[in-house]
Amino acid sequence: MGKKIRVQRRGAGSPTFRASTHKRIEPSKYNLPSRVENGIAKGKVQELFHETGRGSPLALTHFEDGRDMYTVASEGITLGQEIQVGDAAQPAIGNILSLGQIIAGSLVCNLELLPGDGGKLVKASGTYATVIAHTSEGTLVKLPSGKSLYLKNECLGTLGIISGGGRTDKPFAKAGNRTKWMVAKGRVYPKSRGIAMNAAFHPHGGGSHISNSLRPTTVSRNAPPGQKVGIIAAKQTGRRKRRT
C-alpha cells in the first residue's frame, strides 16, 4: 500500500506545507482617509519594512486623521515623503489617484481590480502597468504580462514602479537559500516528478525512468485529491494542429 501523495498530504493542512504567516506584518492594501479636503488627503511615509516572503519593501503611511496604511513601496519614495491621495493629487511618484484621473502613458502599480478592493494587480517587485487610454468602457491598462485590460475609472492606482526590481538578477547560488525563500512563501520545494516515483506513490509512477507516464496525465476537474495530478481539465494537449 502506497503512502498518500503530495496533494493529499498538503490538503490535510499539516505544518509541513503551511506558510509561516505569523512572521508577516500587515496585509498590503489601501486604507484611505475618510475625509478628503479639496480633493486631496495627505500622509507621510513613516517606515519601510522588510516582510518575510515579500520581494519589495512594505511602506507604512500615516495620514492626518490618524489612519495607517501598509502598501508595497514604489521605487524612489523616501522616509518622510508626503503622499497625496485623491483625484486632485499631483502626478508624482507614490501618489494614489483614480485611474480615470491618471494621464495616458503613465506607469502605475498596485491597481484595484474593482473599486474598494484595496489593490490586487501589479504588486510584485519591479513590475508596473501602463495606462493606455481612457474610453467609454473604462481605463485601458496594459499589464506586465502584456495583456490589456479595461478597469473602472474609480479603481485606484499608485504612480510609479514597484521597488525591488533588481531582486531576481541575483542568483540564489545555493539550494539552501532557495529553500528558505520557498518556505517563507509557503511553496513546496523541492518537487519530485511523478514519473520518477514508484507506481505505489504516484499515479504517474512506474515504468522506466526515461519513459512517460503509464497512465493518461489528463484528469477531470472533479477528480479526488489522490488522482488530481498532471494536466487538470485540459482542453487540448500536445502540439497545436495547423489550421488551414
N, C-alpha and C positions, 0 to 999 in steps of 0.2 A: 504493500500500500504506500503510495507516494505521499509526500508532505504537501501542505497547502501551498499553492503557487503565490507569487509576489502580490498580485492584485487582490487575492483573498486575504493575505496577511495585512496588507496596507489598509484595506477597508475595515478591518476589525478595530482600528484606532489605537494600536499599541504605541508606546513612547518611541519605539524604533523609527517609525515613519511619521512622527508628529513634528511639526515645525516648532522651534523654540520661540514662540511668540511672546513669552514673558520678558524677553530682553528688548522688546520694541518700545518706542517712546509714545507715539500717538499716531492715529490714522492721518494720512495726508489728504486733507480736503478743505474746501473753502468754508470758513466760519466768519461771515461778514458782519459788520456792524448793523444794528437795526436802524440807526439814524444816519442819514446821509444829507449833509448840508450843501446846497448849491451843486448837487450832482457829484460831490466828492467826499469820500471818507478817508482819513489819513491814519497811518500807523507807522511804527518803526520796527526795523529788524533788530530783535533783542539778542538772538543767539543762533549759531549754526551748529547743528548736531550731526554726528555720525550714527546712523541706525543700523543695527545688525541686519544683514541681508538686503540692504538698500544700496544701490550703486552711487546715488547722488546725495549730497548733504540735505538735511531737513532744516528748513528755516522757521524760526519762531517769530511771528509778527504780533506786536502788541498794539491794539487800537485805543483810541481816545476814550471809548466808552467802557474800557476795562476788559474787553474781549480779546482772547488769544487765538491765534490761527497757526497751525502747522501745515506747511506746504513744501513741496520739493523746490529747492533753490534754483533760480535762474542764474545762468553764467554771468558773472560780473557784479552781482549785488554784494554789498558790504555791510558790516555791523553798523548800526545807527542810521542806515539809509531809510529815507522816508518812502513808504509805499502808499500809493494812491489807488483808491477803489471807486469805480463809478464811471458813468458814461462821459463825464466831463474831465476825466483824468488825463494827464499828459501822456503822449505816446512814448514812454521811457521804459527801459528795461526793468522788469519786476512789477510794473503796474498791472492792475487787473481791470479789464473792461469787458463789456458785452461784445460778442463777435460782430454784431451789426454796426458797432462804432469803430472798429479797427480798420485801418486803411488797407486796401488791397495790396498785396505784395509783402505784408509784414510777416515776420516769423513769430509764431506763438507756440505755447506749450500748456500742459495741464488743462486740457479742454473738457468742458462738460458735454456729455452725450445728450443729456436732457437738462433743461433749466432746473437748477436747485439740487442736482445730484452730487455736487461737491468736487467734481473733476474726475474723469475716468480715462481720458485718452492722452497719449503723448506724455508719459511720466518717467520713462526710462532715461538713464544718463546719456547725455549727448544728443538726444532726439529733439526734433522740432517739426511743426506743421507750418504750412504756408497758406495764408488767406488768398484765395484766387479771385473771387468776385462776390458781389452782393446781388442776389436775384430775388425774384418774387417767391421762390421756393425756400429761400433762406440764404445762409452764407456758405459758399462753396469752399471747402478746405481740402488741401492735398496733404495726406498723412505720410508718415515716414515710410510706410510700405509702398507708396506710390499710388495708392488708391485715393480717389477723390470722393468726398462725402458732403452731403448737404446737412448742415446743422442749423438749428433755430437761431435767429438773431439774438435771442435773450440768453443763450448759453454763454458762460463766462470763459475767458481765456487769459493767460498771463503772457505778456510780451517778453520775447527772448527765447533762448535755448536752455534746455535743462543742463545743469552743470555736471561735471564729471565725464566729459566726452572722451577723454583720453584713457579712460579706465581699461577698456578692452585691448588697448595696444600693448599693455604689459603682460607678458606670458605668465602663467601660473608657475612654470618651471618645475614644480614638484607635485606629485599626486596628492600629497598631504594638504597642500594649500587649496587645491581644487575640492578636496573632500570637505574641508572646513567651510568653504563658500557654499557648497551644495547643502550641507547640514543647516547652515543659517537660513537658507531659503526654503527649507523643507522639501528638498528634492531627494530622489533616490539615486545614489551613486556609490559604487559603480553598478552598472546594469549588465547582467549576463544575457546573452542571446538565448532565445528559447531553443533554437536548433542545436545549441551547444550542450543542452541538458539531456538527461535520460528521459525516456518516454513516461516514466512514473512521476516526473517532476514538472512537466510542462506539456501542453497539447502539441507543441511543435517539436518535441524531443524525439529521440530515436534515430536510427539510420546512421549513415556515415557522417563524419564531421564536415565533409565538403558538400553534402547533398542539401537539397531544400527540405522543407518540412514534408513528412509523410502524409500529413492531412492538409486539407484546404486551409489557407490562412485568412479567409474572409469569413466573418461571423455576423450573426444578426445583432442589431442594436439591442434587442431584448434578451440576449444570451445571459446566462448566470455568470457570476464573477469567476468561477473556475474555468470557464470556457471563453470568456470575453477577452481574447487577446488577438493581436495581429491587426488586420485591416478591418475596422469596425464599419459595418453597413456600407461597404464600398459600392459606389455606382459603377465604377469601371476600374480594372486593374491591367497592368501591362502597358505596352506602348499603345498610343492612340492610333486608330486607323486613319489613314489619309482619306479625307473627303474629296470626292470628285465633283 
